[in-house]
Amino acid sequence: MSETTITAAMVAIGDELLSGRTKDKNIGHLADVLTLAGIDLKEVRIVSDDQDAIVEAINTLRAKHRYVFTSGGIGPTHDDITADAVSAAFGVECHHDAEAMELLGTMYKNRGLDFTEARQRMARMPVGATHIPNAVSTAPGFIVDNVYVMAGVPQVFQAMLNAVLPSLETGAKMLSRSVVSPFGEGDIGTLLGEVQKTHADTSIGSYPKFDGQSFSTEIVVRARDEATLDAAVQAVQDMLTAIGESKASTGPDLG
């Protein structure tokens, strides 16, 4: 494990995601897995089945981040164009990979099914790509440089991610702790901003809650080491104590 920060981005591909017909499940799963591994997911783009859009997203993100993960668009239909787009992004030919053809051909033969032209499309990938194993349905994903191209079906995406995770460079894992504030964001916003400035090595988020009668806030403090986390959490707690004392001394707001 490296002590440096490792960042990643994701490109979720498919018209069905943008139309709302398919509800994405891969973004949250990737974020969870990468966070546990010490990799920061910094950006997610959802793009249509348009080659230029996919190429632009991949080329922009792979230049900024250690890893780029894609989901969707490597199936057997005409609109599955991710393999072509990744090939274009890297300026290489997209071809029927011989090893993938053998894997899929054998699988369909064993199932008593024809290895049709449509099914052969799932063996297409950029020249020079390496495989990502698919323990669920055989058809492999692939890796080109720092771009990891995986299926959109959540079960397959998760299996592919599990396959590549051990090979990824990881950074210091992010630690987090929650502090419950009985006050709403309007009460804590300014002072919490000052705490964040004072503890610049942390990330402090606030998440409002409403129980039907009053607002409260969950404050989540994140840092990469315990001492830094402890100091920021203590500062938040001190802030809440001061707000409570101030409210007690001034009495209720009668409007």
DOKOLGU-711941 format. One record per residue: residue number from 1; residue in one letter; x, y, z of N, C-alpha, C, O in turn. Coordinates in steps of 0.02 Angstrom, whole numbers, plus 50000, padded with zeros to 5 digits. Layout:
N
 banu paza  n_xx  n_yy  n_zz ca_xx ca_yy ca_zz  c_xx  c_yy  c_zz  o_xx  o_yy  o_zz
  NUM    a     X     Y     Z     X     Y     Z     X     Y     Z     X     Y     Z
...
This chain:
255
 banu paza  n_xx  n_yy  n_zz ca_xx ca_yy ca_zz  c_xx  c_yy  c_zz  o_xx  o_yy  o_zz
    1    m 50042 49940 50000 50000 50000 50000 50043 50062 50000 50092 50067 50037
    2    s 50025 50110 49958 50061 50173 49954 50029 50223 50001 49969 50220 50015
    3    e 50070 50270 50026 50043 50323 50069 50018 50382 50027 49989 50430 50055
    4    t 50028 50379 49962 50004 50433 49919 49930 50425 49906 49901 50372 49919
    5    t 49899 50477 49880 49828 50474 49863 49821 50447 49792 49849 50474 49745
    6    i 49782 50394 49786 49768 50364 49721 49697 50383 49702 49650 50372 49740
    7    t 49689 50413 49643 49623 50435 49622 49597 50395 49562 49636 50367 49523
    8    a 49532 50394 49556 49499 50357 49502 49439 50396 49477 49414 50441 49510
    9    a 49417 50377 49418 49356 50406 49389 49317 50350 49356 49343 50295 49344
   10    m 49254 50364 49341 49212 50314 49309 49174 50345 49251 49152 50402 49255
   11    v 49166 50305 49198 49122 50324 49143 49068 50270 49138 49082 50213 49119
   12    a 49007 50289 49154 48950 50244 49148 48917 50258 49080 48896 50314 49067
   13    i 48912 50207 49038 48894 50216 48968 48826 50186 48954 48812 50128 48972
   14    g 48783 50225 48921 48719 50196 48898 48663 50246 48896 48651 50283 48944
   15    d 48628 50249 48839 48569 50292 48833 48517 50275 48886 48481 50319 48909
   16    e 48513 50211 48905 48462 50189 48952 48472 50220 49022 48424 50226 49060
   17    l 48534 50237 49038 48547 50270 49102 48522 50341 49101 48495 50366 49151
   18    l 48533 50375 49046 48513 50446 49040 48438 50454 49032 48410 50505 49051
   19    s 48405 50404 49005 48332 50408 48996 48295 50388 49060 48236 50402 49067
   20    g 48331 50357 49107 48299 50333 49168 48271 50264 49163 48245 50237 49212
   21    r 48276 50234 49104 48249 50166 49095 48286 50116 49138 48256 50069 49165
   22    t 48352 50125 49145 48392 50082 49188 48419 50124 49245 48446 50178 49234
   23    k 48411 50099 49306 48436 50133 49365 48506 50106 49382 48514 50046 49396
   24    d 48556 50149 49378 48625 50126 49387 48637 50100 49458 48616 50130 49507
   25    k 48670 50042 49462 48690 50013 49526 48766 50007 49532 48792 49990 49585
   26    n 48801 50022 49478 48873 50010 49477 48913 50067 49508 48967 50055 49537
   27    i 48888 50128 49504 48925 50185 49530 48934 50178 49606 48990 50185 49632
   28    g 48880 50165 49641 48884 50158 49713 48928 50100 49734 48966 50105 49782
   29    h 48923 50044 49698 48964 49986 49715 49038 50002 49705 49079 49985 49748
   30    l 49054 50033 49650 49124 50051 49637 49150 50098 49691 49205 50089 49716
   31    a 49110 50148 49709 49131 50195 49761 49144 50159 49827 49194 50173 49860
   32    d 49101 50114 49846 49110 50077 49908 49174 50036 49908 49214 50039 49955
   33    v 49184 49999 49854 49242 49955 49849 49308 49995 49848 49356 49977 49882
   34    l 49309 50049 49808 49370 50088 49803 49386 50123 49868 49444 50127 49888
   35    t 49335 50149 49902 49347 50182 49966 49379 50134 50016 49426 50153 50051
   36    l 49354 50073 50020 49382 50024 50065 49454 50006 50046 49494 49987 50089
   37    a 49469 50011 49982 49537 49994 49958 49586 50052 49964 49646 50043 49953
   38    g 49562 50111 49982 49606 50169 49986 49616 50205 49920 49667 50237 49909
   39    i 49567 50200 49876 49568 50235 49812 49510 50285 49811 49453 50266 49826
   40    d 49525 50347 49795 49473 50399 49796 49439 50405 49729 49471 50424 49679
   41    l 49374 50390 49727 49335 50401 49666 49317 50475 49662 49277 50499 49702
   42    k 49346 50510 49615 49340 50583 49612 49288 50608 49562 49259 50661 49572
   43    e 49277 50571 49509 49230 50594 49457 49191 50536 49428 49217 50480 49422
   44    v 49129 50549 49411 49088 50501 49374 49053 50538 49318 49022 50590 49329
   45    r 49058 50511 49258 49022 50538 49201 48974 50485 49174 48993 50427 49166
   46    i 48913 50506 49160 48865 50462 49126 48858 50488 49055 48837 50545 49045
   47    v 48874 50447 49006 48874 50469 48936 48830 50423 48894 48818 50365 48911
   48    s 48807 50450 48840 48763 50413 48794 48803 50364 48752 48865 50364 48753
   49    d 48767 50324 48714 48799 50278 48667 48821 50316 48605 48795 50306 48550
   50    d 48868 50360 48615 48895 50403 48562 48971 50399 48566 49001 50415 48617
   51    q 49002 50377 48512 49074 50364 48514 49114 50426 48532 49160 50423 48573
   52    d 49098 50483 48503 49136 50544 48518 49131 50562 48591 49181 50583 48622
   53    a 49072 50554 48620 49063 50570 48691 49103 50523 48736 49132 50545 48785
   54    i 49104 50460 48718 49141 50410 48757 49216 50424 48752 49252 50421 48802
   55    v 49240 50438 48691 49311 50451 48681 49333 50513 48720 49385 50512 48753
   56    e 49293 50565 48717 49310 50627 48753 49314 50615 48828 49360 50638 48861
   57    a 49265 50579 48855 49264 50565 48926 49324 50523 48948 49357 50539 48997
   58    i 49338 50471 48910 49394 50427 48928 49460 50464 48924 49501 50459 48970
   59    n 49471 50501 48870 49536 50535 48862 49546 50590 48915 49601 50600 48939
   60    t 49493 50625 48932 49498 50677 48984 49513 50646 49052 49558 50670 49087
   61    l 49477 50593 49069 49484 50565 49136 49548 50524 49145 49577 50523 49199
   62    r 49570 50489 49093 49630 50448 49101 49693 50491 49107 49744 50467 49133
   63    a 49689 50552 49085 49746 50598 49093 49749 50627 49163 49801 50651 49185
   64    k 49692 50626 49199 49688 50658 49265 49694 50609 49323 49713 50629 49378
   65    h 49678 50545 49311 49672 50498 49366 49714 50435 49354 49728 50417 49297
   66    r 49731 50402 49409 49771 50340 49403 49731 50285 49369 49758 50246 49330
   67    y 49666 50282 49384 49624 50230 49354 49560 50261 49327 49532 50308 49354
   68    v 49536 50232 49272 49470 50247 49245 49433 50181 49236 49460 50134 49206
   69    f 49373 50177 49262 49332 50118 49255 49271 50136 49213 49239 50187 49223
   70    t 49254 50093 49165 49194 50104 49126 49145 50046 49138 49165 49991 49155
   71    s 49081 50061 49129 49030 50009 49134 48983 50016 49075 48963 50072 49057
   72    g 48965 49959 49046 48915 49959 48992 48945 49961 48923 49001 49983 48912
   73    g 48905 49938 48875 48923 49945 48805 48971 49895 48776 49003 49908 48725
   74    i 48978 49836 48809 49022 49785 48779 48983 49720 48765 49011 49665 48768
   75    g 48919 49728 48750 48876 49670 48736 48872 49654 48662 48916 49674 48623
   76    p 48821 49616 48641 48817 49590 48573 48777 49633 48524 48773 49616 48465
   77    t 48747 49688 48546 48702 49725 48502 48738 49783 48467 48794 49801 48484
   78    h 48703 49812 48419 48734 49864 48377 48753 49926 48416 48800 49962 48397
   79    d 48718 49939 48471 48733 50000 48510 48785 49989 48564 48800 50035 48603
   80    d 48813 49929 48567 48869 49916 48613 48934 49935 48579 48966 49895 48545
   81    i 48954 49999 48588 49009 50027 48549 49069 50046 48593 49114 50081 48571
   82    t 49069 50022 48655 49124 50042 48700 49191 50018 48674 49240 50055 48677
   83    a 49195 49956 48649 49259 49931 48624 49285 49974 48568 49345 49989 48565
   84    d 49242 49995 48522 49262 50039 48467 49286 50107 48494 49336 50134 48471
   85    a 49249 50133 48543 49266 50199 48570 49332 50198 48607 49372 50244 48600
   86    v 49344 50147 48647 49408 50142 48682 49466 50134 48633 49519 50163 48642
   87    s 49455 50095 48581 49506 50087 48529 49522 50155 48497 49580 50172 48487
   88    a 49469 50193 48483 49479 50259 48453 49515 50306 48501 49558 50345 48481
   89    a 49499 50301 48565 49531 50344 48615 49606 50332 48618 49644 50378 48630
   90    f 49626 50270 48608 49698 50253 48611 49730 50250 48541 49790 50238 48535
   91    g 49691 50261 48489 49718 50262 48422 49742 50195 48397 49792 50190 48361
   92    v 49706 50141 48417 49725 50074 48395 49664 50040 48362 49608 50064 48369
   93    e 49677 49986 48327 49623 49949 48294 49582 49910 48344 49608 49886 48395
   94    c 49518 49904 48330 49474 49860 48369 49466 49795 48330 49446 49796 48272
   95    h 49481 49739 48362 49479 49675 48326 49446 49621 48369 49435 49631 48429
   96    h 49431 49565 48337 49407 49506 48373 49468 49473 48405 49509 49442 48371
   97    d 49473 49478 48471 49529 49450 48507 49527 49374 48504 49475 49343 48518
   98    a 49583 49344 48485 49584 49271 48474 49568 49232 48537 49530 49183 48534
   99    e 49595 49252 48593 49582 49216 48655 49509 49223 48676 49478 49175 48700
  100    a 49482 49282 48668 49411 49293 48685 49366 49252 48638 49316 49224 48660
  101    m 49384 49249 48574 49345 49209 48527 49345 49135 48548 49293 49102 48544
  102    e 49402 49111 48570 49406 49040 48591 49364 49028 48654 49328 48979 48659
  103    l 49370 49074 48703 49331 49067 48764 49256 49066 48750 49221 49022 48775
  104    l 49233 49114 48711 49162 49119 48697 49138 49062 48652 49084 49034 48662
  105    g 49179 49045 48602 49161 48990 48557 49151 48925 48595 49103 48889 48582
  106    t 49196 48911 48641 49191 48850 48681 49129 48852 48726 49094 48802 48733
  107    m 49117 48910 48756 49060 48916 48801 48995 48904 48764 48951 48868 48789
  108    y 48987 48935 48705 48924 48927 48668 48917 48856 48641 48862 48829 48637
  109    k 48972 48825 48622 48970 48756 48599 48946 48710 48654 48905 48665 48643
  110    n 48973 48721 48715 48953 48679 48771 48880 48689 48790 48848 48644 48819
  111    r 48853 48747 48773 48782 48760 48788 48737 48740 48730 48676 48746 48734
  112    g 48766 48715 48676 48727 48694 48619 48699 48752 48579 48646 48745 48548
  113    l 48732 48809 48580 48709 48869 48546 48757 48890 48492 48817 48878 48496
  114    d 48731 48922 48440 48773 48946 48386 48813 49007 48409 48788 49050 48444
  115    f 48875 49009 48388 48918 49067 48403 48908 49117 48347 48948 49123 48300
  116    t 48853 49154 48352 48831 49198 48299 48876 49260 48293 48917 49274 48337
  117    e 48866 49296 48238 48903 49358 48228 48891 49408 48285 48937 49442 48308
  118    a 48829 49411 48309 48813 49456 48364 48851 49436 48426 48879 49479 48461
  119    r 48853 49372 48441 48888 49348 48500 48964 49358 48494 48998 49370 48543
  120    q 48989 49354 48433 49060 49365 48422 49080 49437 48437 49139 49451 48450
  121    r 49032 49483 48434 49047 49553 48450 49075 49560 48521 49112 49607 48535
  122    m 49056 49515 48565 49080 49519 48634 49153 49500 48641 49182 49507 48695
  123    a 49184 49477 48586 49255 49462 48586 49297 49519 48558 49358 49514 48555
  124    r 49264 49573 48539 49299 49630 48510 49330 49674 48564 49297 49689 48614
  125    m 49392 49695 48553 49427 49739 48600 49486 49770 48565 49505 49747 48511
  126    p 49516 49822 48593 49573 49854 48561 49633 49806 48555 49644 49765 48600
  127    v 49670 49813 48501 49731 49774 48494 49778 49790 48553 49789 49849 48569
  128    g 49805 49738 48584 49851 49748 48640 49818 49748 48707 49852 49752 48758
  129    a 49751 49744 48709 49715 49745 48774 49727 49679 48810 49737 49627 48779
  130    t 49724 49682 48876 49726 49621 48917 49657 49608 48945 49617 49654 48953
  131    h 49643 49545 48961 49576 49526 48981 49562 49541 49055 49606 49541 49097
  132    i 49498 49556 49068 49471 49554 49136 49425 49492 49139 49376 49489 49102
  133    p 49441 49443 49181 49400 49383 49183 49328 49397 49202 49313 49443 49240
  134    n 49283 49356 49175 49212 49361 49189 49188 49294 49215 49175 49248 49177
  135    a 49184 49289 49281 49165 49225 49313 49091 49211 49307 49069 49155 49323
  136    v 49052 49259 49284 48979 49251 49281 48956 49226 49213 48919 49177 49208
  137    s 48979 49259 49160 48952 49243 49093 49006 49237 49039 48991 49240 48980
  138    t 49068 49229 49060 49125 49213 49015 49152 49272 48976 49213 49283 48976
  139    a 49110 49310 48942 49134 49364 48899 49178 49413 48939 49154 49443 48987
  140    p 49241 49420 48919 49287 49460 48961 49279 49535 48952 49257 49559 48899
  141    g 49297 49572 49004 49310 49642 48997 49382 49650 48974 49414 49601 48956
  142    f 49408 49711 48975 49478 49719 48953 49508 49782 48983 49474 49827 49006
  143    i 49574 49782 48982 49614 49837 49010 49659 49865 48955 49692 49826 48921
  144    v 49660 49931 48947 49708 49964 48905 49739 50020 48946 49705 50067 48966
  145    d 49804 50014 48959 49839 50062 49000 49804 50067 49068 49802 50018 49104
  146    n 49777 50126 49086 49744 50134 49151 49668 50134 49146 49634 50156 49193
  147    v 49642 50110 49091 49569 50108 49080 49545 50036 49085 49569 49992 49050
  148    y 49496 50026 49129 49469 49960 49144 49397 49958 49118 49353 49993 49144
  149    v 49385 49917 49067 49321 49917 49032 49281 49856 49054 49302 49799 49044
  150    m 49223 49869 49084 49184 49815 49114 49111 49818 49093 49088 49868 49067
  151    a 49076 49764 49105 49006 49758 49085 48961 49804 49125 48980 49827 49179
  152    g 48901 49816 49098 48853 49857 49133 48807 49817 49180 48780 49845 49227
  153    v 48798 49753 49167 48756 49710 49210 48788 49708 49279 48846 49686 49285
  154    p 48753 49729 49331 48785 49736 49397 48821 49674 49422 48876 49680 49449
  155    q 48791 49615 49414 48823 49554 49438 48889 49542 49403 48938 49521 49434
  156    v 48891 49555 49338 48953 49545 49299 49003 49600 49316 49063 49586 49324
  157    f 48980 49662 49321 49024 49717 49340 49059 49702 49406 49119 49712 49413
  158    q 49021 49679 49455 49049 49665 49520 49101 49608 49517 49152 49611 49550
  159    a 49086 49557 49477 49134 49502 49470 49199 49525 49437 49253 49505 49457
  160    m 49193 49568 49386 49252 49594 49353 49293 49638 49399 49354 49635 49400
  161    l 49258 49680 49439 49293 49723 49486 49331 49681 49538 49387 49697 49556
  162    n 49299 49629 49562 49332 49584 49609 49395 49553 49579 49445 49542 49613
  163    a 49393 49540 49514 49449 49509 49480 49509 49555 49475 49566 49533 49480
  164    v 49496 49620 49464 49552 49667 49454 49576 49700 49518 49632 49726 49521
  165    l 49535 49699 49570 49551 49736 49631 49618 49718 49660 49655 49763 49681
  166    p 49637 49654 49664 49702 49637 49694 49762 49667 49657 49816 49673 49686
  167    s 49754 49685 49594 49810 49711 49554 49816 49787 49558 49864 49816 49531
  168    l 49768 49821 49589 49768 49894 49589 49815 49921 49643 49820 49893 49698
  169    e 49847 49976 49627 49887 50012 49676 49838 50049 49722 49793 50083 49699
  170    t 49849 50042 49787 49803 50074 49834 49841 50125 49877 49902 50121 49885
  171    g 49805 50173 49902 49834 50225 49944 49813 50217 50017 49785 50165 50036
  172    a 49828 50267 50056 49808 50266 50127 49732 50267 50131 49700 50307 50097
  173    k 49704 50223 50171 49631 50218 50174 49602 50278 50212 49631 50302 50261
  174    m 49544 50299 50189 49510 50355 50221 49472 50330 50282 49433 50283 50279
  175    l 49484 50364 50339 49448 50349 50401 49391 50398 50407 49395 50455 50383
  176    s 49338 50378 50440 49282 50425 50449 49249 50415 50517 49252 50361 50546
  177    r 49218 50468 50541 49182 50466 50604 49123 50514 50600 49129 50569 50572
  178    s 49067 50494 50628 49007 50536 50627 48997 50570 50694 49009 50540 50747
  179    v 48974 50632 50692 48955 50669 50752 48884 50694 50740 48870 50727 50690
  180    v 48839 50679 50786 48770 50699 50779 48761 50768 50809 48776 50780 50868
  181    s 48736 50814 50769 48722 50882 50792 48647 50890 50802 48608 50873 50757
  182    p 48625 50915 50860 48554 50927 50871 48530 50990 50837 48471 51008 50840
  183    f 48577 51025 50804 48561 51089 50772 48559 51080 50696 48594 51037 50669
  184    g 48519 51121 50663 48516 51120 50591 48576 51153 50558 48618 51184 50592
  185    e 48581 51146 50493 48638 51174 50457 48640 51250 50462 48694 51280 50459
  186    g 48583 51282 50468 48582 51354 50474 48617 51378 50537 48646 51433 50538
  187    d 48615 51338 50590 48648 51356 50652 48723 51342 50650 48763 51378 50680
  188    i 48743 51289 50615 48813 51267 50619 48855 51286 50558 48916 51282 50560
  189    g 48822 51308 50504 48857 51316 50440 48919 51358 50442 48972 51336 50419
  190    t 48915 51418 50470 48972 51464 50470 49029 51437 50513 49087 51437 50492
  191    l 49012 51415 50573 49063 51390 50619 49095 51325 50594 49155 51314 50603
  192    l 49054 51283 50562 49082 51221 50534 49131 51236 50478 49181 51201 50470
  193    g 49116 51287 50440 49163 51309 50388 49230 51330 50417 49282 51317 50387
  194    e 49229 51362 50474 49291 51383 50507 49329 51322 50532 49391 51320 50528
  195    v 49293 51272 50558 49327 51210 50579 49361 51177 50519 49418 51153 50525
  196    q 49327 51176 50462 49357 51146 50403 49420 51182 50382 49470 51150 50364
  197    k 49419 51249 50384 49479 51287 50366 49537 51272 50413 49594 51267 50391
  198    t 49522 51265 50477 49574 51252 50527 49603 51182 50520 49661 51170 50535
  199    h 49561 51136 50496 49582 51065 50489 49580 51047 50415 49538 51008 50392
  200    a 49625 51078 50378 49625 51072 50305 49642 51002 50280 49626 50986 50222
  201    d 49673 50961 50322 49690 50893 50300 49632 50845 50308 49640 50784 50298
  202    t 49574 50871 50326 49515 50828 50332 49463 50849 50281 49468 50902 50250
  203    s 49413 50807 50274 49353 50824 50234 49294 50819 50281 49282 50766 50310
  204    i 49257 50873 50288 49200 50875 50335 49136 50888 50295 49129 50939 50261
  205    g 49090 50842 50300 49026 50848 50266 48969 50853 50315 48973 50825 50370
  206    s 48916 50887 50297 48857 50892 50340 48796 50868 50302 48787 50884 50244
  207    y 48754 50830 50337 48697 50797 50305 48634 50809 50347 48626 50778 50399
  208    p 48591 50855 50325 48533 50874 50365 48481 50818 50370 48473 50778 50325
  209    k 48446 50818 50427 48392 50770 50439 48332 50808 50468 48340 50857 50503
  210    f 48273 50784 50451 48212 50816 50476 48166 50761 50502 48148 50715 50466
  211    d 48147 50766 50565 48106 50714 50596 48031 50730 50596 47992 50696 50628
  212    g 48013 50782 50559 47943 50802 50556 47929 50863 50598 47878 50897 50589
  213    q 47974 50877 50646 47965 50934 50690 48024 50981 50690 48016 51042 50692
  214    s 48084 50953 50687 48144 50995 50690 48200 50965 50648 48199 50906 50631
  215    f 48249 51008 50632 48307 50987 50594 48364 50968 50641 48373 50998 50694
  216    s 48402 50919 50620 48466 50903 50652 48515 50891 50595 48497 50894 50536
  217    t 48578 50876 50612 48629 50868 50560 48676 50812 50580 48700 50809 50637
  218    e 48691 50768 50533 48745 50720 50542 48808 50750 50511 48809 50767 50452
  219    i 48860 50757 50551 48923 50784 50527 48972 50726 50520 48984 50690 50569
  220    v 48999 50717 50460 49046 50663 50447 49115 50692 50434 49124 50733 50389
  221    v 49163 50671 50475 49232 50694 50469 49274 50638 50440 49271 50581 50464
  222    r 49313 50654 50388 49355 50604 50356 49428 50627 50356 49443 50686 50345
  223    a 49473 50580 50369 49545 50595 50368 49583 50530 50357 49554 50475 50361
  224    r 49647 50536 50342 49686 50476 50326 49728 50451 50384 49762 50400 50377
  225    d 49726 50484 50442 49760 50457 50501 49719 50475 50563 49682 50524 50563
  226    e 49728 50434 50615 49686 50440 50675 49696 50507 50711 49648 50537 50734
  227    a 49759 50530 50716 49772 50591 50753 49737 50651 50721 49707 50693 50755
  228    t 49742 50655 50655 49709 50710 50618 49634 50705 50627 49600 50756 50637
  229    l 49607 50644 50622 49535 50634 50630 49513 50653 50700 49462 50688 50709
  230    d 49550 50631 50751 49532 50646 50820 49529 50722 50833 49483 50746 50866
  231    a 49579 50757 50807 49582 50830 50818 49522 50865 50787 49493 50910 50818
  232    a 49504 50845 50726 49448 50878 50693 49382 50860 50727 49339 50904 50734
  233    v 49374 50798 50747 49312 50778 50782 49305 50817 50847 49250 50839 50864
  234    q 49360 50825 50883 49358 50863 50946 49337 50935 50932 49299 50965 50971
  235    a 49363 50964 50878 49346 51033 50860 49272 51038 50844 49240 51088 50862
  236    v 49244 50989 50810 49173 50989 50795 49132 50985 50859 49083 51021 50869
  237    q 49152 50940 50903 49116 50933 50966 49119 50996 51008 49070 51016 51038
  238    d 49178 51028 51010 49184 51092 51046 49139 51145 51015 49108 51185 51051
  239    m 49135 51145 50950 49091 51193 50915 49018 51182 50936 48983 51231 50950
  240    l 48997 51120 50938 48928 51105 50956 48913 51125 51029 48859 51150 51045
  241    t 48962 51113 51072 48954 51133 51142 48946 51209 51147 48903 51233 51184
  242    a 48986 51246 51111 48983 51319 51112 48916 51344 51085 48887 51392 51112
  243    i 48891 51312 51032 48826 51332 51005 48771 51319 51056 48727 51360 51065
  244    g 48774 51261 51089 48724 51245 51139 48725 51294 51197 48672 51315 51221
  245    e 48784 51312 51220 48790 51360 51275 48764 51428 51255 48731 51462 51294
  246    s 48778 51448 51193 48755 51512 51168 48679 51515 51165 48648 51564 51184
  247    k 48648 51460 51142 48576 51457 51138 48544 51457 51207 48491 51487 51218
  248    a 48577 51424 51255 48550 51421 51323 48552 51490 51356 48507 51507 51394
  249    s 48604 51528 51342 48611 51594 51374 48565 51646 51344 48545 51693 51378
  250    t 48546 51638 51281 48503 51688 51249 48429 51671 51254 48386 51713 51243
  251    g 48415 51607 51273 48345 51587 51279 48315 51571 51212 48347 51580 51161
  252    p 48253 51547 51211 48221 51527 51148 48207 51586 51102 48194 51642 51124
  253    d 48211 51572 51039 48194 51622 50988 48119 51624 50979 48090 51577 50952
  254    l 48088 51678 51001 48015 51684 50997 47991 51718 50933 47932 51733 50925
  255    g 48041 51729 50888 48022 51758 50823 48012 51831 50826 47996 51862 50775
